[in-house]
Amino acid sequence: MQPEWLDGSGVSVKDVRTPYGPVSYTLRREGRKLVLHVPDSVRVPPGGLVLVWPDGAPPSRDTRVNGQTAPWQGSELRLHSLPATVVVEPE
């Protein structure tokens, strides 16, 4: 089960400094699904933005980025273009 702070509007991170410029995103739970949104104001670094699944092995169900099935590489999902809405349905 995910933490309660992902319920409702979830969490928002705004303009966190990185070597490639500020990063902002929102993360929330919708039913069993986790929804991450990264706006197009974020600059994509070489190699993409990397989402690391915290439980080791990635979810076995479909993960979608902007409506398209997206493959995990080990426990990492890379985003190469923005804006991106990532929908993950954990076990």
HTML snippet that shows the backbone in 3Dmol.js (N, CA, C, O; Angstrom):
<script src="https://3Dmol.org/build/3Dmol-min.js"></script>
<div id="view" style="width:600px;height:400px;position:relative"></div>
<script>
const pdb = `
ATOM      1  N   MET A   1       0.835  -1.186   0.000  1.00  0.00           N
ATOM      2  CA  MET A   1       0.000   0.000   0.000  1.00  0.00           C
ATOM      3  C   MET A   1       0.879   1.249   0.000  1.00  0.00           C
ATOM      4  O   MET A   1       1.926   1.280   0.647  1.00  0.00           O
ATOM      5  N   GLN A   2       0.455   2.256  -0.714  1.00  0.00           N
ATOM      6  CA  GLN A   2       1.215   3.503  -0.810  1.00  0.00           C
ATOM      7  C   GLN A   2       0.885   4.424   0.364  1.00  0.00           C
ATOM      8  O   GLN A   2      -0.180   4.299   0.968  1.00  0.00           O
ATOM      9  N   PRO A   3       1.778   5.332   0.685  1.00  0.00           N
ATOM     10  CA  PRO A   3       1.530   6.277   1.777  1.00  0.00           C
ATOM     11  C   PRO A   3       0.302   7.143   1.519  1.00  0.00           C
ATOM     12  O   PRO A   3      -0.036   7.442   0.373  1.00  0.00           O
ATOM     13  N   GLU A   4      -0.358   7.539   2.601  1.00  0.00           N
ATOM     14  CA  GLU A   4      -1.572   8.354   2.509  1.00  0.00           C
ATOM     15  C   GLU A   4      -1.330   9.710   1.868  1.00  0.00           C
ATOM     16  O   GLU A   4      -2.262  10.309   1.331  1.00  0.00           O
ATOM     17  N   TRP A   5      -0.095  10.208   1.911  1.00  0.00           N
ATOM     18  CA  TRP A   5       0.155  11.536   1.357  1.00  0.00           C
ATOM     19  C   TRP A   5       0.037  11.563  -0.164  1.00  0.00           C
ATOM     20  O   TRP A   5       0.095  12.635  -0.767  1.00  0.00           O
ATOM     21  N   LEU A   6      -0.129  10.397  -0.792  1.00  0.00           N
ATOM     22  CA  LEU A   6      -0.368  10.372  -2.241  1.00  0.00           C
ATOM     23  C   LEU A   6      -1.861  10.484  -2.571  1.00  0.00           C
ATOM     24  O   LEU A   6      -2.223  10.642  -3.737  1.00  0.00           O
ATOM     25  N   ASP A   7      -2.734  10.404  -1.550  1.00  0.00           N
ATOM     26  CA  ASP A   7      -4.177  10.536  -1.767  1.00  0.00           C
ATOM     27  C   ASP A   7      -4.532  11.975  -2.102  1.00  0.00           C
ATOM     28  O   ASP A   7      -3.736  12.889  -1.885  1.00  0.00           O
ATOM     29  N   GLY A   8      -5.730  12.170  -2.630  1.00  0.00           N
ATOM     30  CA  GLY A   8      -6.206  13.519  -2.956  1.00  0.00           C
ATOM     31  C   GLY A   8      -5.350  14.152  -4.029  1.00  0.00           C
ATOM     32  O   GLY A   8      -5.157  13.576  -5.099  1.00  0.00           O
ATOM     33  N   SER A   9      -4.836  15.337  -3.745  1.00  0.00           N
ATOM     34  CA  SER A   9      -4.013  16.024  -4.750  1.00  0.00           C
ATOM     35  C   SER A   9      -2.573  15.521  -4.752  1.00  0.00           C
ATOM     36  O   SER A   9      -1.783  15.939  -5.598  1.00  0.00           O
ATOM     37  N   GLY A  10      -2.211  14.626  -3.816  1.00  0.00           N
ATOM     38  CA  GLY A  10      -0.879  14.028  -3.805  1.00  0.00           C
ATOM     39  C   GLY A  10       0.181  15.028  -3.382  1.00  0.00           C
ATOM     40  O   GLY A  10      -0.051  15.880  -2.523  1.00  0.00           O
ATOM     41  N   VAL A  11       1.342  14.911  -3.996  1.00  0.00           N
ATOM     42  CA  VAL A  11       2.458  15.804  -3.684  1.00  0.00           C
ATOM     43  C   VAL A  11       2.888  16.547  -4.942  1.00  0.00           C
ATOM     44  O   VAL A  11       2.744  16.058  -6.062  1.00  0.00           O
ATOM     45  N   SER A  12       3.412  17.723  -4.722  1.00  0.00           N
ATOM     46  CA  SER A  12       3.959  18.526  -5.817  1.00  0.00           C
ATOM     47  C   SER A  12       5.355  18.970  -5.434  1.00  0.00           C
ATOM     48  O   SER A  12       5.617  19.357  -4.295  1.00  0.00           O
ATOM     49  N   VAL A  13       6.235  18.905  -6.401  1.00  0.00           N
ATOM     50  CA  VAL A  13       7.596  19.408  -6.239  1.00  0.00           C
ATOM     51  C   VAL A  13       7.751  20.503  -7.285  1.00  0.00           C
ATOM     52  O   VAL A  13       7.423  20.298  -8.454  1.00  0.00           O
ATOM     53  N   LYS A  14       8.246  21.659  -6.872  1.00  0.00           N
ATOM     54  CA  LYS A  14       8.322  22.772  -7.815  1.00  0.00           C
ATOM     55  C   LYS A  14       9.715  23.379  -7.822  1.00  0.00           C
ATOM     56  O   LYS A  14      10.241  23.804  -6.794  1.00  0.00           O
ATOM     57  N   ASP A  15      10.286  23.403  -9.002  1.00  0.00           N
ATOM     58  CA  ASP A  15      11.540  24.108  -9.278  1.00  0.00           C
ATOM     59  C   ASP A  15      12.711  23.685  -8.384  1.00  0.00           C
ATOM     60  O   ASP A  15      13.448  24.528  -7.874  1.00  0.00           O
ATOM     61  N   VAL A  16      12.873  22.381  -8.203  1.00  0.00           N
ATOM     62  CA  VAL A  16      14.038  21.869  -7.486  1.00  0.00           C
ATOM     63  C   VAL A  16      15.250  22.028  -8.393  1.00  0.00           C
ATOM     64  O   VAL A  16      15.211  21.622  -9.555  1.00  0.00           O
ATOM     65  N   ARG A  17      16.307  22.605  -7.885  1.00  0.00           N
ATOM     66  CA  ARG A  17      17.503  22.851  -8.694  1.00  0.00           C
ATOM     67  C   ARG A  17      18.233  21.553  -9.013  1.00  0.00           C
ATOM     68  O   ARG A  17      18.419  20.692  -8.153  1.00  0.00           O
ATOM     69  N   THR A  18      18.642  21.437 -10.276  1.00  0.00           N
ATOM     70  CA  THR A  18      19.481  20.324 -10.731  1.00  0.00           C
ATOM     71  C   THR A  18      20.537  20.903 -11.662  1.00  0.00           C
ATOM     72  O   THR A  18      20.425  22.063 -12.059  1.00  0.00           O
ATOM     73  N   PRO A  19      21.562  20.130 -12.024  1.00  0.00           N
ATOM     74  CA  PRO A  19      22.565  20.621 -12.981  1.00  0.00           C
ATOM     75  C   PRO A  19      21.970  20.950 -14.353  1.00  0.00           C
ATOM     76  O   PRO A  19      22.587  21.673 -15.136  1.00  0.00           O
ATOM     77  N   TYR A  20      20.762  20.417 -14.653  1.00  0.00           N
ATOM     78  CA  TYR A  20      20.139  20.653 -15.955  1.00  0.00           C
ATOM     79  C   TYR A  20      18.984  21.636 -15.886  1.00  0.00           C
ATOM     80  O   TYR A  20      18.234  21.783 -16.851  1.00  0.00           O
ATOM     81  N   GLY A  21      18.837  22.301 -14.768  1.00  0.00           N
ATOM     82  CA  GLY A  21      17.766  23.268 -14.604  1.00  0.00           C
ATOM     83  C   GLY A  21      16.734  22.771 -13.601  1.00  0.00           C
ATOM     84  O   GLY A  21      16.841  21.654 -13.095  1.00  0.00           O
ATOM     85  N   PRO A  22      15.738  23.600 -13.316  1.00  0.00           N
ATOM     86  CA  PRO A  22      14.743  23.246 -12.305  1.00  0.00           C
ATOM     87  C   PRO A  22      13.843  22.087 -12.748  1.00  0.00           C
ATOM     88  O   PRO A  22      13.521  21.942 -13.927  1.00  0.00           O
ATOM     89  N   VAL A  23      13.450  21.271 -11.772  1.00  0.00           N
ATOM     90  CA  VAL A  23      12.556  20.135 -12.019  1.00  0.00           C
ATOM     91  C   VAL A  23      11.303  20.314 -11.169  1.00  0.00           C
ATOM     92  O   VAL A  23      11.372  20.627  -9.981  1.00  0.00           O
ATOM     93  N   SER A  24      10.160  20.107 -11.810  1.00  0.00           N
ATOM     94  CA  SER A  24       8.866  20.138 -11.126  1.00  0.00           C
ATOM     95  C   SER A  24       8.085  18.901 -11.535  1.00  0.00           C
ATOM     96  O   SER A  24       8.238  18.395 -12.647  1.00  0.00           O
ATOM     97  N   TYR A  25       7.238  18.413 -10.615  1.00  0.00           N
ATOM     98  CA  TYR A  25       6.353  17.300 -10.947  1.00  0.00           C
ATOM     99  C   TYR A  25       5.268  17.169  -9.899  1.00  0.00           C
ATOM    100  O   TYR A  25       5.368  17.740  -8.813  1.00  0.00           O
ATOM    101  N   THR A  26       4.230  16.417 -10.229  1.00  0.00           N
ATOM    102  CA  THR A  26       3.198  16.045  -9.264  1.00  0.00           C
ATOM    103  C   THR A  26       3.088  14.526  -9.267  1.00  0.00           C
ATOM    104  O   THR A  26       3.297  13.877 -10.291  1.00  0.00           O
ATOM    105  N   LEU A  27       2.758  13.973  -8.108  1.00  0.00           N
ATOM    106  CA  LEU A  27       2.579  12.533  -7.963  1.00  0.00           C
ATOM    107  C   LEU A  27       1.385  12.313  -7.055  1.00  0.00           C
ATOM    108  O   LEU A  27       1.321  12.855  -5.952  1.00  0.00           O
ATOM    109  N   ARG A  28       0.433  11.507  -7.532  1.00  0.00           N
ATOM    110  CA  ARG A  28      -0.766  11.236  -6.740  1.00  0.00           C
ATOM    111  C   ARG A  28      -1.274   9.830  -7.028  1.00  0.00           C
ATOM    112  O   ARG A  28      -0.882   9.191  -8.004  1.00  0.00           O
ATOM    113  N   ARG A  29      -2.144   9.377  -6.164  1.00  0.00           N
ATOM    114  CA  ARG A  29      -2.780   8.073  -6.357  1.00  0.00           C
ATOM    115  C   ARG A  29      -4.203   8.299  -6.837  1.00  0.00           C
ATOM    116  O   ARG A  29      -4.925   9.146  -6.313  1.00  0.00           O
ATOM    117  N   GLU A  30      -4.594   7.523  -7.847  1.00  0.00           N
ATOM    118  CA  GLU A  30      -5.972   7.507  -8.340  1.00  0.00           C
ATOM    119  C   GLU A  30      -6.435   6.060  -8.250  1.00  0.00           C
ATOM    120  O   GLU A  30      -6.116   5.254  -9.124  1.00  0.00           O
ATOM    121  N   GLY A  31      -7.177   5.723  -7.215  1.00  0.00           N
ATOM    122  CA  GLY A  31      -7.551   4.327  -6.994  1.00  0.00           C
ATOM    123  C   GLY A  31      -6.298   3.522  -6.703  1.00  0.00           C
ATOM    124  O   GLY A  31      -5.560   3.850  -5.775  1.00  0.00           O
ATOM    125  N   ARG A  32      -6.045   2.477  -7.475  1.00  0.00           N
ATOM    126  CA  ARG A  32      -4.829   1.668  -7.320  1.00  0.00           C
ATOM    127  C   ARG A  32      -3.658   2.219  -8.125  1.00  0.00           C
ATOM    128  O   ARG A  32      -2.518   1.801  -7.928  1.00  0.00           O
ATOM    129  N   LYS A  33      -3.931   3.148  -9.023  1.00  0.00           N
ATOM    130  CA  LYS A  33      -2.896   3.647  -9.927  1.00  0.00           C
ATOM    131  C   LYS A  33      -2.131   4.817  -9.315  1.00  0.00           C
ATOM    132  O   LYS A  33      -2.671   5.600  -8.532  1.00  0.00           O
ATOM    133  N   LEU A  34      -0.860   4.910  -9.696  1.00  0.00           N
ATOM    134  CA  LEU A  34      -0.043   6.070  -9.361  1.00  0.00           C
ATOM    135  C   LEU A  34       0.114   6.900 -10.624  1.00  0.00           C
ATOM    136  O   LEU A  34       0.390   6.362 -11.697  1.00  0.00           O
ATOM    137  N   VAL A  35      -0.059   8.194 -10.499  1.00  0.00           N
ATOM    138  CA  VAL A  35       0.010   9.088 -11.653  1.00  0.00           C
ATOM    139  C   VAL A  35       1.076  10.152 -11.389  1.00  0.00           C
ATOM    140  O   VAL A  35       0.983  10.925 -10.435  1.00  0.00           O
ATOM    141  N   LEU A  36       2.077  10.172 -12.248  1.00  0.00           N
ATOM    142  CA  LEU A  36       3.157  11.156 -12.193  1.00  0.00           C
ATOM    143  C   LEU A  36       3.001  12.071 -13.400  1.00  0.00           C
ATOM    144  O   LEU A  36       2.840  11.603 -14.527  1.00  0.00           O
ATOM    145  N   HIS A  37       3.048  13.368 -13.160  1.00  0.00           N
ATOM    146  CA  HIS A  37       3.013  14.318 -14.275  1.00  0.00           C
ATOM    147  C   HIS A  37       4.242  15.219 -14.192  1.00  0.00           C
ATOM    148  O   HIS A  37       4.520  15.828 -13.159  1.00  0.00           O
ATOM    149  N   VAL A  38       4.971  15.288 -15.308  1.00  0.00           N
ATOM    150  CA  VAL A  38       6.132  16.165 -15.425  1.00  0.00           C
ATOM    151  C   VAL A  38       5.825  17.150 -16.550  1.00  0.00           C
ATOM    152  O   VAL A  38       5.614  16.730 -17.687  1.00  0.00           O
ATOM    153  N   PRO A  39       5.797  18.451 -16.256  1.00  0.00           N
ATOM    154  CA  PRO A  39       5.440  19.433 -17.282  1.00  0.00           C
ATOM    155  C   PRO A  39       6.560  19.654 -18.296  1.00  0.00           C
ATOM    156  O   PRO A  39       7.702  19.246 -18.087  1.00  0.00           O
ATOM    157  N   ASP A  40       6.202  20.308 -19.394  1.00  0.00           N
ATOM    158  CA  ASP A  40       7.203  20.563 -20.438  1.00  0.00           C
ATOM    159  C   ASP A  40       8.149  21.710 -20.091  1.00  0.00           C
ATOM    160  O   ASP A  40       9.043  22.033 -20.873  1.00  0.00           O
ATOM    161  N   SER A  41       7.961  22.326 -18.928  1.00  0.00           N
ATOM    162  CA  SER A  41       8.896  23.376 -18.501  1.00  0.00           C
ATOM    163  C   SER A  41      10.217  22.784 -17.994  1.00  0.00           C
ATOM    164  O   SER A  41      11.197  23.506 -17.811  1.00  0.00           O
ATOM    165  N   VAL A  42      10.235  21.474 -17.770  1.00  0.00           N
ATOM    166  CA  VAL A  42      11.447  20.792 -17.307  1.00  0.00           C
ATOM    167  C   VAL A  42      12.319  20.465 -18.514  1.00  0.00           C
ATOM    168  O   VAL A  42      11.818  19.999 -19.538  1.00  0.00           O
ATOM    169  N   ARG A  43      13.607  20.704 -18.398  1.00  0.00           N
ATOM    170  CA  ARG A  43      14.555  20.367 -19.470  1.00  0.00           C
ATOM    171  C   ARG A  43      14.987  18.916 -19.303  1.00  0.00           C
ATOM    172  O   ARG A  43      15.424  18.517 -18.224  1.00  0.00           O
ATOM    173  N   VAL A  44      14.866  18.126 -20.366  1.00  0.00           N
ATOM    174  CA  VAL A  44      15.250  16.716 -20.317  1.00  0.00           C
ATOM    175  C   VAL A  44      16.763  16.604 -20.468  1.00  0.00           C
ATOM    176  O   VAL A  44      17.314  17.050 -21.475  1.00  0.00           O
ATOM    177  N   PRO A  45      17.449  16.014 -19.478  1.00  0.00           N
ATOM    178  CA  PRO A  45      18.899  15.869 -19.574  1.00  0.00           C
ATOM    179  C   PRO A  45      19.285  14.751 -20.540  1.00  0.00           C
ATOM    180  O   PRO A  45      18.433  13.945 -20.914  1.00  0.00           O
ATOM    181  N   PRO A  46      20.549  14.688 -20.951  1.00  0.00           N
ATOM    182  CA  PRO A  46      20.993  13.570 -21.783  1.00  0.00           C
ATOM    183  C   PRO A  46      20.689  12.250 -21.066  1.00  0.00           C
ATOM    184  O   PRO A  46      20.963  12.113 -19.873  1.00  0.00           O
ATOM    185  N   GLY A  47      20.130  11.296 -21.783  1.00  0.00           N
ATOM    186  CA  GLY A  47      19.761  10.021 -21.167  1.00  0.00           C
ATOM    187  C   GLY A  47      18.354  10.005 -20.623  1.00  0.00           C
ATOM    188  O   GLY A  47      17.848   8.943 -20.260  1.00  0.00           O
ATOM    189  N   GLY A  48      17.692  11.176 -20.555  1.00  0.00           N
ATOM    190  CA  GLY A  48      16.310  11.254 -20.106  1.00  0.00           C
ATOM    191  C   GLY A  48      16.177  11.452 -18.605  1.00  0.00           C
ATOM    192  O   GLY A  48      17.153  11.402 -17.856  1.00  0.00           O
ATOM    193  N   LEU A  49      14.941  11.678 -18.193  1.00  0.00           N
ATOM    194  CA  LEU A  49      14.604  11.708 -16.773  1.00  0.00           C
ATOM    195  C   LEU A  49      14.336  10.276 -16.351  1.00  0.00           C
ATOM    196  O   LEU A  49      13.705   9.528 -17.098  1.00  0.00           O
ATOM    197  N   VAL A  50      14.795   9.877 -15.185  1.00  0.00           N
ATOM    198  CA  VAL A  50      14.683   8.482 -14.760  1.00  0.00           C
ATOM    199  C   VAL A  50      13.780   8.385 -13.545  1.00  0.00           C
ATOM    200  O   VAL A  50      14.007   9.036 -12.525  1.00  0.00           O
ATOM    201  N   LEU A  51      12.736   7.547 -13.676  1.00  0.00           N
ATOM    202  CA  LEU A  51      11.865   7.196 -12.563  1.00  0.00           C
ATOM    203  C   LEU A  51      12.335   5.835 -12.068  1.00  0.00           C
ATOM    204  O   LEU A  51      12.370   4.872 -12.834  1.00  0.00           O
ATOM    205  N   VAL A  52      12.697   5.751 -10.785  1.00  0.00           N
ATOM    206  CA  VAL A  52      13.162   4.492 -10.206  1.00  0.00           C
ATOM    207  C   VAL A  52      12.054   3.933  -9.336  1.00  0.00           C
ATOM    208  O   VAL A  52      11.565   4.606  -8.429  1.00  0.00           O
ATOM    209  N   TRP A  53      11.654   2.685  -9.620  1.00  0.00           N
ATOM    210  CA  TRP A  53      10.608   2.036  -8.832  1.00  0.00           C
ATOM    211  C   TRP A  53      11.188   1.657  -7.474  1.00  0.00           C
ATOM    212  O   TRP A  53      12.217   0.984  -7.415  1.00  0.00           O
ATOM    213  N   PRO A  54      10.542   2.078  -6.371  1.00  0.00           N
ATOM    214  CA  PRO A  54      11.147   1.913  -5.045  1.00  0.00           C
ATOM    215  C   PRO A  54      11.179   0.481  -4.503  1.00  0.00           C
ATOM    216  O   PRO A  54      11.954   0.195  -3.591  1.00  0.00           O
ATOM    217  N   ASP A  55      10.371  -0.406  -5.031  1.00  0.00           N
ATOM    218  CA  ASP A  55      10.299  -1.765  -4.477  1.00  0.00           C
ATOM    219  C   ASP A  55      11.218  -2.758  -5.179  1.00  0.00           C
ATOM    220  O   ASP A  55      11.028  -3.967  -5.043  1.00  0.00           O
ATOM    221  N   GLY A  56      12.202  -2.281  -5.920  1.00  0.00           N
ATOM    222  CA  GLY A  56      13.104  -3.192  -6.618  1.00  0.00           C
ATOM    223  C   GLY A  56      12.558  -3.569  -7.980  1.00  0.00           C
ATOM    224  O   GLY A  56      12.766  -2.841  -8.951  1.00  0.00           O
ATOM    225  N   ALA A  57      11.858  -4.701  -8.070  1.00  0.00           N
ATOM    226  CA  ALA A  57      11.285  -5.146  -9.345  1.00  0.00           C
ATOM    227  C   ALA A  57      10.152  -4.207  -9.752  1.00  0.00           C
ATOM    228  O   ALA A  57       9.324  -3.851  -8.913  1.00  0.00           O
ATOM    229  N   PRO A  58      10.096  -3.800 -11.022  1.00  0.00           N
ATOM    230  CA  PRO A  58       9.038  -2.887 -11.465  1.00  0.00           C
ATOM    231  C   PRO A  58       7.679  -3.584 -11.459  1.00  0.00           C
ATOM    232  O   PRO A  58       7.608  -4.810 -11.376  1.00  0.00           O
ATOM    233  N   PRO A  59       6.615  -2.811 -11.547  1.00  0.00           N
ATOM    234  CA  PRO A  59       5.274  -3.399 -11.578  1.00  0.00           C
ATOM    235  C   PRO A  59       5.120  -4.348 -12.760  1.00  0.00           C
ATOM    236  O   PRO A  59       5.672  -4.100 -13.832  1.00  0.00           O
ATOM    237  N   SER A  60       4.381  -5.423 -12.572  1.00  0.00           N
ATOM    238  CA  SER A  60       4.188  -6.381 -13.662  1.00  0.00           C
ATOM    239  C   SER A  60       3.046  -5.973 -14.586  1.00  0.00           C
ATOM    240  O   SER A  60       2.926  -6.508 -15.688  1.00  0.00           O
ATOM    241  N   ARG A  61       2.222  -5.051 -14.162  1.00  0.00           N
ATOM    242  CA  ARG A  61       1.122  -4.569 -15.002  1.00  0.00           C
ATOM    243  C   ARG A  61       1.616  -3.457 -15.916  1.00  0.00           C
ATOM    244  O   ARG A  61       2.725  -2.946 -15.759  1.00  0.00           O
ATOM    245  N   ASP A  62       0.774  -3.097 -16.868  1.00  0.00           N
ATOM    246  CA  ASP A  62       1.151  -2.054 -17.827  1.00  0.00           C
ATOM    247  C   ASP A  62       1.496  -0.736 -17.148  1.00  0.00           C
ATOM    248  O   ASP A  62       0.851  -0.316 -16.187  1.00  0.00           O
ATOM    249  N   THR A  63       2.512  -0.111 -17.670  1.00  0.00           N
ATOM    250  CA  THR A  63       2.845   1.269 -17.331  1.00  0.00           C
ATOM    251  C   THR A  63       2.685   2.057 -18.616  1.00  0.00           C
ATOM    252  O   THR A  63       3.131   1.626 -19.679  1.00  0.00           O
ATOM    253  N   ARG A  64       2.049   3.208 -18.514  1.00  0.00           N
ATOM    254  CA  ARG A  64       1.807   4.009 -19.711  1.00  0.00           C
ATOM    255  C   ARG A  64       2.384   5.407 -19.531  1.00  0.00           C
ATOM    256  O   ARG A  64       2.296   6.011 -18.462  1.00  0.00           O
ATOM    257  N   VAL A  65       2.975   5.895 -20.610  1.00  0.00           N
ATOM    258  CA  VAL A  65       3.463   7.268 -20.666  1.00  0.00           C
ATOM    259  C   VAL A  65       2.697   7.955 -21.784  1.00  0.00           C
ATOM    260  O   VAL A  65       2.796   7.559 -22.946  1.00  0.00           O
ATOM    261  N   ASN A  66       1.941   8.971 -21.440  1.00  0.00           N
ATOM    262  CA  ASN A  66       1.093   9.685 -22.405  1.00  0.00           C
ATOM    263  C   ASN A  66       0.212   8.722 -23.193  1.00  0.00           C
ATOM    264  O   ASN A  66       0.013   8.886 -24.396  1.00  0.00           O
ATOM    265  N   GLY A  67      -0.316   7.709 -22.493  1.00  0.00           N
ATOM    266  CA  GLY A  67      -1.250   6.765 -23.102  1.00  0.00           C
ATOM    267  C   GLY A  67      -0.620   5.587 -23.816  1.00  0.00           C
ATOM    268  O   GLY A  67      -1.331   4.666 -24.218  1.00  0.00           O
ATOM    269  N   GLN A  68       0.696   5.587 -23.985  1.00  0.00           N
ATOM    270  CA  GLN A  68       1.393   4.518 -24.687  1.00  0.00           C
ATOM    271  C   GLN A  68       2.110   3.601 -23.699  1.00  0.00           C
ATOM    272  O   GLN A  68       2.687   4.074 -22.720  1.00  0.00           O
ATOM    273  N   THR A  69       2.074   2.291 -23.952  1.00  0.00           N
ATOM    274  CA  THR A  69       2.781   1.350 -23.096  1.00  0.00           C
ATOM    275  C   THR A  69       4.261   1.705 -23.064  1.00  0.00           C
ATOM    276  O   THR A  69       4.870   1.980 -24.098  1.00  0.00           O
ATOM    277  N   ALA A  70       4.832   1.696 -21.858  1.00  0.00           N
ATOM    278  CA  ALA A  70       6.236   2.081 -21.683  1.00  0.00           C
ATOM    279  C   ALA A  70       6.987   0.954 -20.977  1.00  0.00           C
ATOM    280  O   ALA A  70       6.515   0.439 -19.963  1.00  0.00           O
ATOM    281  N   PRO A  71       8.157   0.563 -21.505  1.00  0.00           N
ATOM    282  CA  PRO A  71       8.915  -0.525 -20.890  1.00  0.00           C
ATOM    283  C   PRO A  71       9.812  -0.040 -19.748  1.00  0.00           C
ATOM    284  O   PRO A  71      10.385   1.049 -19.806  1.00  0.00           O
ATOM    285  N   TRP A  72       9.918  -0.858 -18.733  1.00  0.00           N
ATOM    286  CA  TRP A  72      10.874  -0.630 -17.647  1.00  0.00           C
ATOM    287  C   TRP A  72      12.181  -1.296 -18.031  1.00  0.00           C
ATOM    288  O   TRP A  72      12.184  -2.340 -18.683  1.00  0.00           O
ATOM    289  N   GLN A  73      13.278  -0.703 -17.634  1.00  0.00           N
ATOM    290  CA  GLN A  73      14.601  -1.312 -17.792  1.00  0.00           C
ATOM    291  C   GLN A  73      15.091  -1.588 -16.387  1.00  0.00           C
ATOM    292  O   GLN A  73      15.612  -0.702 -15.710  1.00  0.00           O
ATOM    293  N   GLY A  74      14.918  -2.835 -15.952  1.00  0.00           N
ATOM    294  CA  GLY A  74      15.170  -3.148 -14.550  1.00  0.00           C
ATOM    295  C   GLY A  74      14.151  -2.403 -13.724  1.00  0.00           C
ATOM    296  O   GLY A  74      12.950  -2.543 -13.957  1.00  0.00           O
ATOM    297  N   SER A  75      14.600  -1.611 -12.759  1.00  0.00           N
ATOM    298  CA  SER A  75      13.674  -0.837 -11.931  1.00  0.00           C
ATOM    299  C   SER A  75      13.571   0.618 -12.395  1.00  0.00           C
ATOM    300  O   SER A  75      13.078   1.466 -11.652  1.00  0.00           O
ATOM    301  N   GLU A  76      14.035   0.918 -13.630  1.00  0.00           N
ATOM    302  CA  GLU A  76      14.033   2.286 -14.141  1.00  0.00           C
ATOM    303  C   GLU A  76      13.108   2.464 -15.337  1.00  0.00           C
ATOM    304  O   GLU A  76      13.007   1.602 -16.211  1.00  0.00           O
ATOM    305  N   LEU A  77      12.438   3.612 -15.345  1.00  0.00           N
ATOM    306  CA  LEU A  77      11.633   4.029 -16.484  1.00  0.00           C
ATOM    307  C   LEU A  77      12.187   5.379 -16.913  1.00  0.00           C
ATOM    308  O   LEU A  77      12.270   6.302 -16.102  1.00  0.00           O
ATOM    309  N   ARG A  78      12.566   5.501 -18.186  1.00  0.00           N
ATOM    310  CA  ARG A  78      13.160   6.747 -18.683  1.00  0.00           C
ATOM    311  C   ARG A  78      12.155   7.543 -19.499  1.00  0.00           C
ATOM    312  O   ARG A  78      11.422   7.002 -20.326  1.00  0.00           O
ATOM    313  N   LEU A  79      12.145   8.835 -19.242  1.00  0.00           N
ATOM    314  CA  LEU A  79      11.309   9.765 -19.988  1.00  0.00           C
ATOM    315  C   LEU A  79      12.222  10.597 -20.870  1.00  0.00           C
ATOM    316  O   LEU A  79      13.151  11.245 -20.387  1.00  0.00           O
ATOM    317  N   HIS A  80      11.946  10.572 -22.180  1.00  0.00           N
ATOM    318  CA  HIS A  80      12.805  11.289 -23.131  1.00  0.00           C
ATOM    319  C   HIS A  80      12.152  12.528 -23.717  1.00  0.00           C
ATOM    320  O   HIS A  80      12.818  13.333 -24.368  1.00  0.00           O
ATOM    321  N   SER A  81      10.841  12.690 -23.489  1.00  0.00           N
ATOM    322  CA  SER A  81      10.170  13.893 -23.981  1.00  0.00           C
ATOM    323  C   SER A  81       9.091  14.304 -22.977  1.00  0.00           C
ATOM    324  O   SER A  81       8.517  13.478 -22.267  1.00  0.00           O
ATOM    325  N   LEU A  82       8.845  15.597 -22.950  1.00  0.00           N
ATOM    326  CA  LEU A  82       7.877  16.160 -22.015  1.00  0.00           C
ATOM    327  C   LEU A  82       6.919  17.068 -22.759  1.00  0.00           C
ATOM    328  O   LEU A  82       7.269  17.571 -23.826  1.00  0.00           O
ATOM    329  N   PRO A  83       5.727  17.296 -22.239  1.00  0.00           N
ATOM    330  CA  PRO A  83       5.229  16.856 -20.953  1.00  0.00           C
ATOM    331  C   PRO A  83       4.981  15.349 -20.953  1.00  0.00           C
ATOM    332  O   PRO A  83       4.792  14.736 -22.004  1.00  0.00           O
ATOM    333  N   ALA A  84       4.987  14.773 -19.769  1.00  0.00           N
ATOM    334  CA  ALA A  84       4.753  13.340 -19.641  1.00  0.00           C
ATOM    335  C   ALA A  84       3.816  13.068 -18.473  1.00  0.00           C
ATOM    336  O   ALA A  84       3.978  13.603 -17.376  1.00  0.00           O
ATOM    337  N   THR A  85       2.830  12.221 -18.745  1.00  0.00           N
ATOM    338  CA  THR A  85       1.959  11.704 -17.699  1.00  0.00           C
ATOM    339  C   THR A  85       2.192  10.213 -17.656  1.00  0.00           C
ATOM    340  O   THR A  85       1.913   9.500 -18.620  1.00  0.00           O
ATOM    341  N   VAL A  86       2.708   9.742 -16.526  1.00  0.00           N
ATOM    342  CA  VAL A  86       3.041   8.336 -16.334  1.00  0.00           C
ATOM    343  C   VAL A  86       1.981   7.729 -15.426  1.00  0.00           C
ATOM    344  O   VAL A  86       1.715   8.237 -14.337  1.00  0.00           O
ATOM    345  N   VAL A  87       1.378   6.629 -15.889  1.00  0.00           N
ATOM    346  CA  VAL A  87       0.379   5.930 -15.090  1.00  0.00           C
ATOM    347  C   VAL A  87       0.905   4.532 -14.819  1.00  0.00           C
ATOM    348  O   VAL A  87       1.166   3.756 -15.738  1.00  0.00           O
ATOM    349  N   VAL A  88       1.058   4.225 -13.523  1.00  0.00           N
ATOM    350  CA  VAL A  88       1.583   2.937 -13.095  1.00  0.00           C
ATOM    351  C   VAL A  88       0.522   2.238 -12.264  1.00  0.00           C
ATOM    352  O   VAL A  88      -0.036   2.823 -11.336  1.00  0.00           O
ATOM    353  N   GLU A  89       0.245   0.978 -12.601  1.00  0.00           N
ATOM    354  CA  GLU A  89      -0.661   0.193 -11.780  1.00  0.00           C
ATOM    355  C   GLU A  89       0.150  -0.888 -11.071  1.00  0.00           C
ATOM    356  O   GLU A  89       0.482  -1.916 -11.661  1.00  0.00           O
ATOM    357  N   PRO A  90       0.467  -0.641  -9.791  1.00  0.00           N
ATOM    358  CA  PRO A  90       1.249  -1.640  -9.048  1.00  0.00           C
ATOM    359  C   PRO A  90       0.452  -2.921  -8.869  1.00  0.00           C
ATOM    360  O   PRO A  90      -0.744  -2.975  -9.154  1.00  0.00           O
ATOM    361  N   GLU A  91       1.136  -3.944  -8.395  1.00  0.00           N
ATOM    362  CA  GLU A  91       0.511  -5.241  -8.152  1.00  0.00           C
ATOM    363  C   GLU A  91      -0.744  -5.080  -7.332  1.00  0.00           C
ATOM    364  O   GLU A  91      -1.411  -6.068  -7.025  1.00  0.00           O
TER     365      GLU A  91
END
`;
const viewer = $3Dmol.createViewer("view");
viewer.addModel(pdb, "pdb");
viewer.setStyle({}, {cartoon: {color: "spectrum"}});
viewer.zoomTo();
viewer.render();
</script>
